[in-house]
Structures are given as structure tokens and as C-alpha cells.
């Protein structure tokens, strides 16, 4: 196999490994607790603000509360 082909194959394998690693991080990310239902509407488990779109994606916290949670987890 010529050097150029080995480089391309190696690069493709590296890209595939990096992609798989990124997908694993996304799959294992803490989405928080389940949303709280208030008046039949899914709301953030912490601040209780309505968040129907994020709840459909499986998140239990709004963006602000999730960001604050992730920052405090690293400490």
C-alpha cells in the first residue's frame, strides 16, 4: 500500500475514533432529573420554568439550570 493510501486510511480511522468518542460523551451526559409537571406542562426540575421542547429531548432542567449544574459538578 503506497504511503498516501496509508495516510488516508489512518486519517479516516482517527476521524471515526474521534467521532465515536464524541458520541459516547453525548450519550453519557447528565441530562438531569425528570421534568416536573405543572398544570400539565413539563417544567424545569430546579426553577420550575416551562420547557416543553427540552423535555421532549429528555432533559429535566432548562438550559440555565443545566449549565449551572454542569459547572458545579466539575468542582
KEGUBA-589549 format. One record per atom (N, C-alpha, C, CB): residue number from 1; residue in one letter; atom name; x negated, y negated, z. Coordinates in Angstrom, 3 decimals, always signed. Glycine has a CB too. Example, Ala and Ser with C-alpha at 12.3 -4.5 7.8 and 13.67 -1.06 7.14 Angstrom:
// residues 2
ATOM     n   res   atom         px         py         pz
ATOM     1     A      N    -13.190     +5.690     +7.800
ATOM     1     A     CA    -12.300     +4.500     +7.800
ATOM     1     A      C    -13.200     +3.300     +7.800
ATOM     1     A     CB    -11.308     +4.473     +9.046
ATOM     2     S      N    -12.850     +2.250     +7.080
ATOM     2     S     CA    -13.670     +1.060     +7.140
ATOM     2     S      C    -12.900     -0.030     +7.870
ATOM     2     S     CB    -14.084     +0.598     +5.725
// end
This chain:
// residues 75
ATOM     n   res   atom         px         py         pz
ATOM     1     X      N     -0.851     +1.168     +0.000
ATOM     1     X     CA     +0.000     +0.000     +0.000
ATOM     1     X      C     -0.901     -1.237     +0.000
ATOM     1     X     CB     +0.971     +0.005     +1.227
ATOM     2     X      N     -0.695     -2.144     -0.941
ATOM     2     X     CA     -1.506     -3.363     -1.002
ATOM     2     X      C     -1.302     -4.222     +0.249
ATOM     2     X     CB     -1.159     -4.175     -2.264
ATOM     3     X      N     -2.303     -5.040     +0.499
ATOM     3     X     CA     -2.278     -5.907     +1.684
ATOM     3     X      C     -1.021     -6.776     +1.725
ATOM     3     X     CB     -3.523     -6.798     +1.713
ATOM     4     X      N     -0.623     -7.368     +0.597
ATOM     4     X     CA     +0.547     -8.249     +0.566
ATOM     4     X      C     +1.816     -7.512     +1.006
ATOM     4     X     CB     +0.739     -8.824     -0.844
ATOM     5     X      N     +1.974     -6.274     +0.557
ATOM     5     X     CA     +3.153     -5.496     +0.929
ATOM     5     X      C     +3.131     -5.163     +2.413
ATOM     5     X     CB     +3.234     -4.210     +0.099
ATOM     6     X      N     +1.959     -4.838     +2.948
ATOM     6     X     CA     +1.857     -4.542     +4.376
ATOM     6     X      C     +2.239     -5.766     +5.189
ATOM     6     X     CB     +0.434     -4.077     +4.741
ATOM     7     X      N     +1.813     -6.940     +4.732
ATOM     7     X     CA     +2.131     -8.180     +5.437
ATOM     7     X      C     +3.642     -8.423     +5.429
ATOM     7     X     CB     +1.389     -9.375     +4.795
ATOM     8     X      N     +4.296     -8.221     +4.301
ATOM     8     X     CA     +5.739     -8.431     +4.192
ATOM     8     X      C     +6.484     -7.450     +5.082
ATOM     8     X     CB     +6.202     -8.284     +2.733
ATOM     9     X      N     +6.095     -6.177     +5.046
ATOM     9     X     CA     +6.748     -5.160     +5.872
ATOM     9     X      C     +6.547     -5.494     +7.349
ATOM     9     X     CB     +6.191     -3.744     +5.551
ATOM    10     X      N     +5.346     -5.884     +7.722
ATOM    10     X     CA     +5.055     -6.254     +9.101
ATOM    10     X      C     +5.892     -7.461     +9.523
ATOM    10     X     CB     +3.559     -6.557     +9.269
ATOM    11     X      N     +5.995     -8.458     +8.668
ATOM    11     X     CA     +6.777     -9.650     +8.972
ATOM    11     X      C     +8.260     -9.311     +9.129
ATOM    11     X     CB     +6.589    -10.702     +7.877
ATOM    12     X      N     +8.780     -8.448     +8.255
ATOM    12     X     CA    +10.179     -8.042     +8.341
ATOM    12     X      C    +10.454     -7.302     +9.652
ATOM    12     X     CB    +10.552     -7.159     +7.144
ATOM    13     X      N     +9.520     -6.441    +10.050
ATOM    13     X     CA     +9.692     -5.717    +11.306
ATOM    13     X      C     +9.665     -6.683    +12.498
ATOM    13     X     CB     +8.595     -4.644    +11.460
ATOM    14     X      N     +8.780     -7.668    +12.438
ATOM    14     X     CA     +8.683     -8.646    +13.516
ATOM    14     X      C     +9.969     -9.471    +13.616
ATOM    14     X     CB     +7.471     -9.568    +13.296
ATOM    15     X      N    +10.488     -9.908    +12.484
ATOM    15     X     CA    +11.733    -10.678    +12.464
ATOM    15     X      C    +12.880     -9.836    +13.008
ATOM    15     X     CB    +12.056    -11.162    +11.033
ATOM    16     X      N    +12.953     -8.575    +12.607
ATOM    16     X     CA    +14.012     -7.685    +13.088
ATOM    16     X      C    +13.908     -7.484    +14.603
ATOM    16     X     CB    +13.940     -6.325    +12.364
ATOM    17     X      N    +12.699     -7.331    +15.115
ATOM    17     X     CA    +12.498     -7.160    +16.558
ATOM    17     X      C    +12.886     -8.425    +17.317
ATOM    17     X     CB    +11.034     -6.794    +16.858
ATOM    18     X      N    +12.522     -9.592    +16.794
ATOM    18     X     CA    +12.884    -10.857    +17.438
ATOM    18     X      C    +14.396    -11.063    +17.436
ATOM    18     X     CB    +12.193    -12.032    +16.734
ATOM    19     X      N    +15.041    -10.697    +16.345
ATOM    19     X     CA    +16.489    -10.811    +16.259
ATOM    19     X      C    +17.165     -9.888    +17.266
ATOM    19     X     CB    +16.966    -10.491    +14.842
ATOM    20     X      N    +16.702     -8.674    +17.361
ATOM    20     X     CA    +17.277     -7.730    +18.313
ATOM    20     X      C    +17.081     -8.215    +19.752
ATOM    20     X     CB    +16.649     -6.341    +18.130
ATOM    21     X      N    +15.908     -8.778    +20.030
ATOM    21     X     CA    +15.639     -9.319    +21.365
ATOM    21     X      C    +16.602    -10.466    +21.686
ATOM    21     X     CB    +14.175     -9.806    +21.468
ATOM    22     X      N    +16.828    -11.362    +20.729
ATOM    22     X     CA    +17.745    -12.488    +20.922
ATOM    22     X      C    +19.178    -11.991    +21.137
ATOM    22     X     CB    +17.689    -13.444    +19.709
ATOM    23     X      N    +19.580    -10.985    +20.374
ATOM    23     X     CA    +20.921    -10.428    +20.541
ATOM    23     X      C    +21.078     -9.771    +21.911
ATOM    23     X     CB    +21.217     -9.411    +19.433
ATOM    24     X      N    +20.054     -9.089    +22.381
ATOM    24     X     CA    +20.098     -8.480    +23.717
ATOM    24     X      C    +20.258     -9.544    +24.793
ATOM    24     X     CB    +18.826     -7.654    +23.979
ATOM    25     X      N    +19.525    -10.662    +24.648
ATOM    25     X     CA    +19.660    -11.751    +25.621
ATOM    25     X      C    +21.088    -12.289    +25.634
ATOM    25     X     CB    +18.667    -12.888    +25.303
ATOM    26     X      N    +21.676    -12.447    +24.458
ATOM    26     X     CA    +23.045    -12.963    +24.377
ATOM    26     X      C    +24.044    -11.972    +24.974
ATOM    26     X     CB    +23.415    -13.269    +22.919
ATOM    27     X      N    +23.838    -10.687    +24.712
ATOM    27     X     CA    +24.757     -9.671    +25.237
ATOM    27     X      C    +24.696     -9.582    +26.757
ATOM    27     X     CB    +24.439     -8.309    +24.630
ATOM    28     X      N    +23.523     -9.783    +27.317
ATOM    28     X     CA    +23.323     -9.627    +28.752
ATOM    28     X      C    +23.508    -10.922    +29.537
ATOM    28     X     CB    +21.956     -9.083    +29.010
ATOM    29     X      N    +23.845    -11.990    +28.857
ATOM    29     X     CA    +24.002    -13.284    +29.507
ATOM    29     X      C    +25.177    -13.266    +30.477
ATOM    29     X     CB    +24.194    -14.386    +28.465
ATOM    30     X      N    +25.018    -13.920    +31.578
ATOM    30     X     CA    +26.062    -14.003    +32.590
ATOM    30     X      C    +27.151    -14.960    +32.108
ATOM    30     X     CB    +25.479    -14.469    +33.954
ATOM    31     X      N    +28.312    -14.426    +31.826
ATOM    31     X     CA    +29.423    -15.255    +31.365
ATOM    31     X      C    +30.259    -15.759    +32.534
ATOM    31     X     CB    +30.301    -14.472    +30.394
ATOM    32     X      N    +29.931    -15.359    +33.721
ATOM    32     X     CA    +30.653    -15.824    +34.889
ATOM    32     X      C    +31.816    -14.923    +35.251
ATOM    32     X     CB    +31.146    -17.215    +34.661
ATOM    33     X      N    +32.547    -15.388    +36.225
ATOM    33     X     CA    +33.696    -14.627    +36.690
ATOM    33     X      C    +34.843    -14.778    +35.703
ATOM    33     X     CB    +34.125    -15.086    +38.099
ATOM    34     X      N    +35.916    -14.082    +35.953
ATOM    34     X     CA    +37.096    -14.180    +35.089
ATOM    34     X      C    +37.744    -15.553    +35.278
ATOM    34     X     CB    +38.118    -13.038    +35.403
ATOM    35     X      N    +38.361    -16.082    +34.235
ATOM    35     X     CA    +39.033    -17.375    +34.384
ATOM    35     X      C    +40.218    -17.267    +35.345
ATOM    35     X     CB    +39.508    -17.894    +33.013
ATOM    36     X      N    +40.554    -18.379    +35.952
ATOM    36     X     CA    +41.687    -18.466    +36.866
ATOM    36     X      C    +42.908    -18.877    +36.051
ATOM    36     X     CB    +41.411    -19.481    +38.035
ATOM    37     X      N    +44.033    -18.242    +36.286
ATOM    37     X     CA    +45.258    -18.606    +35.574
ATOM    37     X      C    +46.038    -19.618    +36.405
ATOM    37     X     CB    +46.128    -17.348    +35.277
ATOM    38     X      N    +46.273    -20.794    +35.839
ATOM    38     X     CA    +47.058    -21.837    +36.498
ATOM    38     X      C    +48.173    -22.231    +35.540
ATOM    38     X     CB    +46.167    -23.083    +36.892
ATOM    39     X      N    +49.403    -22.082    +35.986
ATOM    39     X     CA    +50.580    -22.361    +35.149
ATOM    39     X      C    +50.511    -21.616    +33.815
ATOM    39     X     CB    +50.706    -23.870    +34.895
ATOM    40     X      N    +50.020    -20.382    +33.851
ATOM    40     X     CA    +49.952    -19.562    +32.652
ATOM    40     X      C    +48.837    -19.925    +31.686
ATOM    40     X     CB    +51.231    -19.640    +31.945
ATOM    41     X      N    +47.926    -20.797    +32.098
ATOM    41     X     CA    +46.838    -21.231    +31.225
ATOM    41     X      C    +45.497    -20.856    +31.857
ATOM    41     X     CB    +46.913    -22.764    +30.965
ATOM    42     X      N    +44.574    -20.273    +31.075
ATOM    42     X     CA    +43.261    -19.919    +31.644
ATOM    42     X      C    +42.461    -21.178    +31.960
ATOM    42     X     CB    +42.465    -19.015    +30.669
ATOM    43     X      N    +41.900    -21.195    +33.181
ATOM    43     X     CA    +41.131    -22.353    +33.641
ATOM    43     X      C    +39.793    -21.896    +34.208
ATOM    43     X     CB    +41.924    -23.154    +34.703
ATOM    44     X      N    +38.872    -22.829    +34.287
ATOM    44     X     CA    +37.539    -22.559    +34.833
ATOM    44     X      C    +37.661    -22.039    +36.263
ATOM    44     X     CB    +36.655    -23.836    +34.792
ATOM    45     X      N    +36.897    -21.017    +36.590
ATOM    45     X     CA    +36.936    -20.410    +37.920
ATOM    45     X      C    +36.364    -21.335    +38.985
ATOM    45     X     CB    +36.174    -19.098    +37.918
ATOM    46     X      N    +35.578    -22.352    +38.591
ATOM    46     X     CA    +34.974    -23.247    +39.571
ATOM    46     X      C    +35.705    -24.578    +39.696
ATOM    46     X     CB    +33.540    -23.498    +39.209
ATOM    47     X      N    +35.911    -25.271    +38.578
ATOM    47     X     CA    +36.527    -26.606    +38.639
ATOM    47     X      C    +38.017    -26.591    +38.305
ATOM    47     X     CB    +35.811    -27.545    +37.689
ATOM    48     X      N    +38.518    -25.463    +37.852
ATOM    48     X     CA    +39.926    -25.251    +37.524
ATOM    48     X      C    +40.448    -26.141    +36.394
ATOM    48     X     CB    +40.754    -25.476    +38.744
ATOM    49     X      N    +39.559    -26.595    +35.514
ATOM    49     X     CA    +39.973    -27.343    +34.327
ATOM    49     X      C    +40.409    -26.351    +33.251
ATOM    49     X     CB    +38.817    -28.261    +33.805
ATOM    50     X      N    +41.453    -26.676    +32.470
ATOM    50     X     CA    +41.894    -25.771    +31.399
ATOM    50     X      C    +40.778    -25.525    +30.373
ATOM    50     X     CB    +43.134    -26.349    +30.693
ATOM    51     X      N    +40.675    -24.290    +29.908
ATOM    51     X     CA    +39.648    -23.945    +28.913
ATOM    51     X      C    +40.089    -22.745    +28.085
ATOM    51     X     CB    +38.297    -23.647    +29.601
ATOM    52     X      N    +41.175    -22.864    +27.328
ATOM    52     X     CA    +41.701    -21.706    +26.591
ATOM    52     X      C    +40.741    -21.117    +25.564
ATOM    52     X     CB    +42.958    -22.094    +25.900
ATOM    53     X      N    +39.958    -21.945    +24.873
ATOM    53     X     CA    +39.052    -21.422    +23.847
ATOM    53     X      C    +37.925    -20.606    +24.463
ATOM    53     X     CB    +38.471    -22.566    +23.017
ATOM    54     X      N    +37.307    -21.101    +25.536
ATOM    54     X     CA    +36.209    -20.372    +26.171
ATOM    54     X      C    +36.713    -19.087    +26.813
ATOM    54     X     CB    +35.516    -21.248    +27.221
ATOM    55     X      N    +37.923    -19.109    +27.361
ATOM    55     X     CA    +38.476    -17.903    +27.987
ATOM    55     X      C    +38.669    -16.806    +26.944
ATOM    55     X     CB    +39.819    -18.217    +28.689
ATOM    56     X      N    +39.083    -17.187    +25.732
ATOM    56     X     CA    +39.241    -16.186    +24.661
ATOM    56     X      C    +37.909    -15.558    +24.308
ATOM    56     X     CB    +39.864    -16.820    +23.408
ATOM    57     X      N    +36.819    -16.299    +24.495
ATOM    57     X     CA    +35.486    -15.771    +24.199
ATOM    57     X      C    +34.936    -14.936    +25.351
ATOM    57     X     CB    +34.527    -16.912    +23.888
ATOM    58     X      N    +35.664    -14.871    +26.452
ATOM    58     X     CA    +35.249    -14.045    +27.572
ATOM    58     X      C    +34.535    -14.793    +28.678
ATOM    58     X     CB    +34.380    -12.973    +27.086
ATOM    59     X      N    +34.522    -16.099    +28.634
ATOM    59     X     CA    +33.856    -16.886    +29.669
ATOM    59     X      C    +34.824    -17.216    +30.788
ATOM    59     X     CB    +33.268    -18.172    +29.080
ATOM    60     X      N    +34.329    -17.285    +32.005
ATOM    60     X     CA    +35.157    -17.637    +33.150
ATOM    60     X      C    +34.885    -19.027    +33.670
ATOM    60     X     CB    +34.954    -16.654    +34.244
ATOM    61     X      N    +33.868    -19.684    +33.111
ATOM    61     X     CA    +33.523    -21.042    +33.543
ATOM    61     X      C    +33.508    -21.978    +32.334
ATOM    61     X     CB    +32.142    -21.061    +34.265
ATOM    62     X      N    +33.800    -23.252    +32.563
ATOM    62     X     CA    +33.679    -24.249    +31.499
ATOM    62     X      C    +32.194    -24.463    +31.211
ATOM    62     X     CB    +34.379    -25.599    +31.897
ATOM    63     X      N    +31.894    -25.198    +30.187
ATOM    63     X     CA    +30.500    -25.403    +29.773
ATOM    63     X      C    +29.689    -26.073    +30.878
ATOM    63     X     CB    +30.440    -26.250    +28.494
ATOM    64     X      N    +30.242    -27.113    +31.495
ATOM    64     X     CA    +29.504    -27.821    +32.553
ATOM    64     X      C    +29.212    -26.921    +33.747
ATOM    64     X     CB    +30.289    -29.044    +33.016
ATOM    65     X      N    +30.231    -26.188    +34.202
ATOM    65     X     CA    +30.034    -25.300    +35.355
ATOM    65     X      C    +29.091    -24.145    +35.024
ATOM    65     X     CB    +31.379    -24.749    +35.834
ATOM    66     X      N    +29.185    -23.599    +33.803
ATOM    66     X     CA    +28.291    -22.517    +33.397
ATOM    66     X      C    +26.853    -23.018    +33.319
ATOM    66     X     CB    +28.728    -21.933    +32.040
ATOM    67     X      N    +26.658    -24.222    +32.790
ATOM    67     X     CA    +25.304    -24.799    +32.708
ATOM    67     X      C    +24.728    -24.995    +34.102
ATOM    67     X     CB    +25.325    -26.148    +31.948
ATOM    68     X      N    +25.531    -25.532    +35.017
ATOM    68     X     CA    +25.077    -25.736    +36.395
ATOM    68     X      C    +24.740    -24.387    +37.041
ATOM    68     X     CB    +26.161    -26.481    +37.225
ATOM    69     X      N    +25.566    -23.379    +36.802
ATOM    69     X     CA    +25.324    -22.036    +37.343
ATOM    69     X      C    +24.003    -21.468    +36.824
ATOM    69     X     CB    +26.487    -21.091    +36.976
ATOM    70     X      N    +23.757    -21.605    +35.523
ATOM    70     X     CA    +22.520    -21.067    +34.937
ATOM    70     X      C    +21.293    -21.806    +35.458
ATOM    70     X     CB    +22.570    -21.157    +33.406
ATOM    71     X      N    +21.393    -23.119    +35.684
ATOM    71     X     CA    +20.254    -23.876    +36.226
ATOM    71     X      C    +19.942    -23.434    +37.650
ATOM    71     X     CB    +20.543    -25.392    +36.195
ATOM    72     X      N    +20.977    -23.213    +38.450
ATOM    72     X     CA    +20.727    -22.831    +39.842
ATOM    72     X      C    +20.278    -21.370    +39.970
ATOM    72     X     CB    +21.986    -23.059    +40.677
ATOM    73     X      N    +20.599    -20.518    +38.982
ATOM    73     X     CA    +20.152    -19.129    +39.009
ATOM    73     X      C    +18.652    -19.013    +38.854
ATOM    73     X     CB    +20.836    -18.339    +37.926
ATOM    74     X      N    +18.037    -19.957    +38.145
ATOM    74     X     CA    +16.599    -19.910    +37.912
ATOM    74     X      C    +15.768    -20.379    +39.077
ATOM    74     X     CB    +16.263    -20.719    +36.734
ATOM    75     X      N    +16.390    -20.896    +40.091
ATOM    75     X     CA    +15.632    -21.432    +41.232
ATOM    75     X      C    +15.292    -20.380    +42.244
ATOM    75     X     CB    +16.400    -22.528    +41.903
// end
